[in-house]
Amino acid sequence: MNKLFANRDLLPTVTRVIHVGEVWSAHFVDFSLLTHAGRQYIAFFNQERQLTVGERWLADQSFNLTVLDQTLNWDSHNYLALTADRDGFLHLAGNMHASPLTYFRSERPHDASAFHRIPAMTGHDEARVTYPRFFHGLQDRLLFFYRDGLSGNGREIVNQYDPDTFSWHRLHKEPMVDGEGLRSAYLSELELGADGYFHQAWIWRDTHHAETSHSPCYARSRDLVNWESADGRRLQLPLRFSPDTLIDDVGPKGGAINNNLKIGFDGAGRPIVSYHKFDAHGHTQIYNARLEDQRWMIRQTTNWSSRWEFGGGGTIPFLIHVHPVQIDRQGNLYQWFQNELENEHEAWLLDPGSFARTQRLPATSDILNAVLGADRPPRPGMRWHMLDDQKSSNCTASTYVAKWETLPENRDRPRDGPPPAPSQLEVYELSWNPA
């Protein structure tokens, strides 16, 4: 939900709650919410674990639901990605973890009841797909990123969609990132900066064990085809493990992990890459690396006394969550993070030079939880999930947030005993007011 933190000095008010339906609650897997051309769409797994897509006009109080021929297993990797192309055709991918491509496209624009399964995009390297994500590049060109292969042995591939021929082709002749059979890259969100560059960070992992994550890296591109290093040198594709892209030489078992690698910017538009690693005392700390005069200047932001000793395979519950450094309306830098071991759920103003914490702020997550959870607490053992809307999360007139509750991840393994009762999936319409 990074985008909901863009204006930490605005407070939300719930203006409307739209009920979507009942969803599977025995483990977490992420859904997708999209507002586009006066309509809203949501992709989720219903109480029977069936892939379901909802559609409504923004003035409507309910969603029309369509069930597709896909069923969720116990794998929390199998999240859903939903988008619309320039002509309004809907694209949906997901329910994959090193498995054959699962991709749907609507037969009519703006019509979520008209999805049909497309068996292939390019027909190549689509047997072991994970981490699908759609991205709108230059001139609103629709791109599809995914990993081909396995954790510890994977390649990042990018397809581009041609809306005139309803077909996909490779954006690059080679994979964008290649682990060469020795490792795989876990990419951060791709961010377009005010400098006109697309900024990409990633972390390497040597095996499917989370503790083998290492080496935060970075590259940038103006067109997503030609890439360069932080100091402006041309990089050849595929991007491989190399000192040319290295931000910080964090080794395996050094305390870094994917999902907690984020890109933000300061007031001058310089990229800031946030991550955590172990300090000299073995404690987990958040570090912020800023590109200054073509060099990464790395500064420690937290001073925690705990150590998050993660490891093993499968989807693990995260005890630490990191959000990117952001800028408020007054031009101040701030950052939100969560550390369950320290019982810390806070946002902080940061010194613009040292990135040291200077003033505690009300955590936006706590504000949203107070607003959205005022009607009822989660059931015992459950936790709330809040999903950012892809199109309407600018904290302007209206913002939409989906909310539901589940048991936490379970390393992609079935739980013993009967599952809990389904939870209610709802979409909250919010208005924002000055704090």
C-alpha positions in Angstrom: 0.0 0.0 0.0 2.9 2.4 -0.6 0.8 4.9 -2.5 -1.5 5.6 0.4 1.5 7.1 2.2 2.1 9.7 -0.4 0.5 12.5 1.8 1.0 11.6 5.4 -0.4 15.0 6.4 -3.9 14.2 5.1 -6.4 12.2 7.2 -9.0 9.8 5.7 -12.7 9.7 6.2 -14.8 6.8 5.1 -17.5 8.0 2.7 -18.9 4.7 1.6 -18.4 0.9 2.1 -19.1 -1.5 -0.9 -19.4 -5.1 -0.1 -17.7 -7.4 -2.6 -18.2 -11.0 -1.3 -16.8 -13.7 0.9 -13.2 -14.8 0.5 -10.9 -17.6 1.5 -9.4 -16.8 4.9 -7.1 -19.7 5.9 -4.0 -18.0 4.4 -3.1 -14.8 2.8 -2.6 -14.2 -0.9 -2.8 -10.7 -2.5 -5.7 -9.5 -4.6 -5.9 -6.7 -7.2 -8.0 -3.6 -7.3 -8.3 -1.4 -10.4 -10.3 1.8 -11.0 -10.4 2.7 -14.7 -12.7 4.7 -17.0 -15.5 5.2 -14.5 -15.6 1.6 -13.5 -13.9 -0.4 -10.7 -12.7 -4.0 -10.9 -11.4 -6.4 -8.3 -9.8 -9.8 -8.7 -9.8 -12.2 -5.7 -10.3 -15.8 -4.6 -13.7 -16.4 -3.2 -14.7 -18.6 -0.2 -14.3 -21.7 -2.4 -10.8 -20.5 -3.5 -12.1 -19.8 -7.0 -10.7 -17.0 -9.0 -13.3 -14.3 -9.2 -13.5 -10.9 -10.8 -15.9 -8.1 -9.7 -17.0 -5.1 -11.8 -19.1 -2.1 -10.9 -19.7 1.5 -12.1 -18.3 3.8 -9.5 -21.8 5.0 -8.6 -23.0 1.4 -7.9 -23.2 0.0 -4.4 -22.4 -3.6 -5.4 -20.2 -5.6 -7.8 -21.2 -8.0 -10.5 -19.1 -11.1 -10.0 -17.7 -13.6 -12.6 -16.0 -16.9 -11.5 -13.1 -18.1 -13.7 -11.8 -21.6 -14.0 -8.9 -21.3 -11.5 -8.6 -22.6 -8.0 -6.1 -21.4 -5.3 -3.9 -23.9 -3.5 -2.0 -23.1 -0.2 0.7 -21.1 -1.9 0.8 -17.4 -0.9 2.9 -16.6 -4.0 -0.1 -17.0 -6.2 -1.2 -13.4 -6.1 -3.3 -11.7 -8.8 -2.3 -8.9 -11.2 -5.1 -7.0 -13.1 -4.8 -4.1 -15.5 -6.5 -2.4 -18.5 -4.8 -1.5 -21.8 -5.2 1.7 -23.8 -8.4 0.4 -25.4 -10.0 -0.7 -22.2 -9.4 -4.5 -22.6 -8.8 -6.1 -19.3 -5.7 -8.3 -18.6 -5.4 -10.7 -15.6 -2.6 -13.0 -14.6 -1.8 -14.9 -11.4 -2.3 -18.1 -9.4 1.3 -19.1 -10.4 4.4 -20.2 -8.6 6.9 -21.8 -11.0 3.9 -23.1 -12.9 2.5 -22.7 -16.5 1.4 -19.2 -17.4 -2.2 -18.4 -16.3 -3.4 -15.3 -18.3 -6.8 -14.0 -19.2 -8.0 -11.2 -21.4 -11.4 -9.7 -21.8 -13.1 -10.2 -25.2 -14.8 -6.8 -24.9 -13.4 -3.5 -23.5 -14.3 -2.7 -19.9 -16.2 -6.0 -19.5 -15.0 -8.2 -16.6 -17.7 -10.8 -17.5 -16.0 -11.5 -20.8 -12.6 -12.9 -19.7 -11.3 -15.8 -21.7 -8.1 -17.8 -21.1 -5.2 -17.1 -23.4 -2.9 -20.2 -23.4 0.3 -18.3 -24.3 1.8 -14.8 -24.7 4.8 -15.5 -26.8 4.8 -19.3 -26.3 8.4 -19.3 -25.0 9.7 -19.7 -21.4 6.1 -19.8 -20.0 6.2 -23.2 -18.2 7.7 -21.9 -14.8 6.1 -18.5 -14.2 6.2 -16.6 -11.0 5.7 -12.9 -9.9 3.6 -11.5 -12.7 3.2 -7.8 -12.9 1.8 -5.5 -15.5 3.4 -2.1 -16.0 2.5 0.9 -18.2 5.6 2.3 -19.8 6.2 5.1 -22.2 3.2 6.1 -24.4 1.1 3.9 -22.1 2.7 0.7 -23.6 1.6 -2.3 -21.6 4.4 -4.5 -20.3 4.3 -7.8 -18.5 7.2 -8.8 -16.2 7.6 -12.3 -14.8 10.3 -14.7 -13.5 11.0 -17.7 -15.6 12.5 -20.5 -13.5 13.0 -21.0 -9.8 14.2 -19.2 -6.7 18.0 -19.5 -7.0 17.8 -20.2 -10.7 15.7 -17.7 -12.5 15.5 -15.0 -15.2 13.4 -11.9 -15.4 11.6 -11.6 -18.7 9.6 -8.6 -20.1 6.9 -8.9 -22.8 5.2 -5.9 -24.6 1.6 -5.9 -25.8 0.6 -4.8 -29.3 -3.1 -3.6 -29.0 -3.5 -3.4 -32.7 -2.8 -7.2 -33.2 -3.9 -8.4 -29.7 -0.5 -10.0 -29.4 2.6 -10.0 -27.2 6.3 -10.0 -28.1 9.5 -9.8 -26.2 10.7 -6.3 -25.2 14.3 -7.5 -25.2 16.0 -10.3 -27.2 17.6 -11.5 -24.0 16.1 -11.7 -20.5 16.2 -8.4 -18.7 17.9 -10.1 -15.7 19.6 -13.5 -15.6 20.9 -15.4 -12.6 23.0 -17.7 -14.9 21.7 -20.8 -13.1 23.4 -19.7 -9.9 20.9 -17.3 -8.4 17.7 -15.3 -9.1 16.8 -11.7 -8.8 13.9 -10.3 -6.8 12.9 -7.0 -8.3 11.5 -4.0 -6.4 8.6 -1.9 -7.8 9.7 -0.1 -10.9 9.6 3.7 -10.3 9.5 6.6 -12.8 11.5 9.5 -11.3 11.2 13.2 -12.0 14.5 12.9 -13.9 12.7 10.9 -16.7 14.5 7.7 -15.7 12.8 4.4 -14.7 14.6 3.2 -11.6 14.8 -0.5 -10.8 16.4 -2.1 -7.7 16.7 -5.8 -7.0 18.2 -8.3 -4.6 19.8 -11.6 -5.4 19.0 -15.0 -3.8 21.2 -18.1 -4.2 18.6 -20.7 -3.2 14.9 -20.9 -2.2 16.0 -20.3 1.4 15.3 -16.7 2.3 18.5 -16.2 4.3 20.6 -16.6 1.1 19.3 -13.2 -0.1 22.2 -10.7 -0.7 23.6 -7.8 -2.7 21.0 -5.0 -3.2 21.5 -3.7 -6.8 20.3 -0.9 -9.1 20.0 0.1 -12.7 18.1 2.8 -14.6 16.6 3.3 -18.0 14.9 6.1 -20.0 13.0 3.7 -22.3 13.1 0.3 -20.5 15.2 -1.1 -23.4 18.6 0.5 -22.8 19.9 0.3 -19.2 22.7 2.1 -17.4 24.5 1.9 -14.1 24.1 4.5 -11.3 27.2 6.4 -12.7 25.8 6.5 -16.2 27.7 3.6 -17.8 25.9 1.5 -20.5 24.9 -2.0 -19.2 24.5 -5.0 -21.5 21.4 -7.2 -21.2 20.8 -9.4 -19.5 21.7 -7.8 -16.3 23.9 -10.2 -14.3 25.5 -10.4 -10.9 28.2 -7.7 -11.2 29.8 -4.9 -9.2 28.6 -2.5 -11.9 25.1 -2.5 -10.4 25.9 -3.2 -6.7 24.6 -0.8 -4.1 25.8 -2.5 -0.9 27.9 -5.6 -0.6 25.6 -7.5 1.8 26.4 -11.1 1.8 24.1 -14.2 2.2 22.8 -14.4 5.8 23.6 -10.7 6.1 20.0 -9.8 7.0 18.7 -8.5 3.7 15.6 -9.9 2.0 13.3 -9.3 -0.9 10.0 -7.5 -0.4 11.8 -5.0 1.9 13.7 -3.4 -0.9 12.1 0.0 -1.8 12.8 3.0 -4.1 12.0 6.5 -3.0 13.2 10.0 -3.9 14.4 13.1 -2.1 13.3 16.7 -2.9 16.0 16.9 -5.6 14.7 13.8 -7.3 17.7 11.6 -6.3 16.8 8.0 -5.8 16.9 6.5 -2.4 17.0 2.7 -2.0 15.8 1.4 1.4 16.5 -2.1 2.8 17.6 -3.7 6.0 20.7 -5.7 7.0 22.5 -6.7 10.2 24.7 -4.1 11.8 28.1 -4.7 13.4 26.4 -6.0 16.5 24.2 -8.4 14.6 21.0 -6.4 15.0 18.6 -5.7 12.1 18.7 -2.1 11.0 17.1 -0.1 8.1 19.6 1.6 5.8 18.9 4.2 3.2 21.3 4.5 0.2 21.1 7.7 -1.8 22.7 8.3 -5.2 25.0 11.3 -4.6 27.4 12.5 -7.3 27.1 9.1 -9.0 28.0 7.2 -5.8 25.8 5.4 -3.3 26.0 7.0 0.1 24.6 4.5 2.7 23.3 5.7 6.0 21.7 3.9 8.9 18.3 5.1 9.9 17.2 2.9 12.8 18.9 1.9 16.1 17.1 -1.3 17.0 18.3 -3.8 19.5 16.6 -6.9 17.9 17.6 -9.3 15.2 15.1 -10.8 12.7 16.6 -14.2 12.0 14.5 -15.3 9.0 15.2 -18.4 6.9 14.0 -21.4 5.1 11.7 -21.8 2.1 8.0 -21.0 1.4 6.3 -17.7 2.1 7.4 -16.5 5.5 5.5 -14.0 7.8 7.4 -10.8 7.7 8.3 -9.3 11.1 9.7 -6.1 9.6 8.1 -4.0 6.8 9.8 -1.1 5.1 8.3 1.6 3.1 10.2 4.0 0.8 11.4 7.4 1.8 8.8 10.0 0.7 8.2 13.7 0.6 5.3 15.5 2.4 3.6 18.6 1.1 6.1 20.8 3.0 9.1 19.1 1.4 10.1 17.1 4.4 11.4 13.5 4.0 9.6 10.8 6.0 9.5 7.1 6.2 7.3 4.5 7.7 8.4 1.1 9.0 7.1 -1.7 11.2 9.1 -4.0 13.5 7.1 -6.6 15.4 10.1 -7.5 17.5 10.4 -3.9 18.7 6.6 -3.4 18.8 7.1 -0.4 16.5 4.6 0.8 13.9 5.7 4.3 13.3 6.4 7.0 10.7 9.3 9.3 11.2 10.5 12.6 9.7 14.1 12.1 8.5 17.1 14.5 8.6 17.6 15.3 4.9 21.4 14.8 5.2 21.9 11.9 7.6 18.5 10.1 7.3 18.4 10.0 11.1 15.0 10.0 12.6 14.1 13.4 14.0 10.4 13.4 14.8 7.8 10.6 15.3 4.7 11.0 13.3 1.3 9.2 13.4 1.8 6.1 11.3 -0.5 6.2 8.3 -1.2 2.5 8.7 -2.4 3.1 12.3 -4.7 5.9 11.1 -6.1 3.7 8.3 -6.6 0.8 10.7 -8.4 3.0 13.1 -10.7 4.3 10.4 -11.3 1.1 8.5 -11.3 -1.2 11.6 -13.6 1.0 13.7 -16.6 -1.3 13.0 -15.0 -4.6 14.2 -11.6 -6.0 15.2 -10.1 -9.0 13.3 -11.0 -12.4 14.6 -8.4 -14.1 17.0 -5.3 -15.1 15.1 -6.4 -13.2 12.0 -5.0 -10.0 10.6 -6.4 -7.2 8.3 -5.1 -6.8 4.8 -5.5 -3.5 3.0 -5.1 -3.3 -0.8 -4.2 -0.1 -2.6 -6.1 0.9 -5.7 -3.9 1.1 -8.8 -5.6 4.2 -10.3 -7.2 6.3 -7.6 -4.6 6.3 -4.8 -3.4 9.9 -5.1 -5.2 11.0 -1.9 -7.2 13.5 -4.0 -11.0 13.7 -3.9 -11.5 9.9 -3.5 -9.3 6.9 -2.8 -10.4 3.3 -2.8 -9.0 0.6 -0.4 -10.0 -3.0 -0.3 -10.0 -4.8 3.0 -10.3 -8.4 4.3 -8.9 -10.6 7.0 -7.0 -14.0 6.9 -4.8 -16.1 8.9 -1.1 -15.3 8.1 1.1 -17.1 5.6 2.0 -20.7 6.4 5.1 -21.3 4.3 2.8 -22.5 1.5 1.7 -25.6 3.4 -1.8 -26.7 4.3 -3.0 -26.1 7.8 -4.4 -28.9 10.0 -8.0 -29.0 10.8 -11.0 -27.2 9.2 -10.4 -23.7 7.7 -11.9 -20.7 9.4 -15.1 -19.2 8.2 -14.7 -17.0 5.1 -14.0 -13.3 5.6 -15.8 -10.3 4.0 -14.1 -8.5 1.2 -15.0 -4.8 1.2 -14.0 -1.7 -0.7 -13.8 1.5 1.2 -14.2 4.9 -0.5 -12.2 7.5 1.3 -12.0 11.3 1.2 -8.9 13.1 2.5 -8.8 16.1 4.7 -5.8 18.2 6.1 -4.5 16.8 9.3 
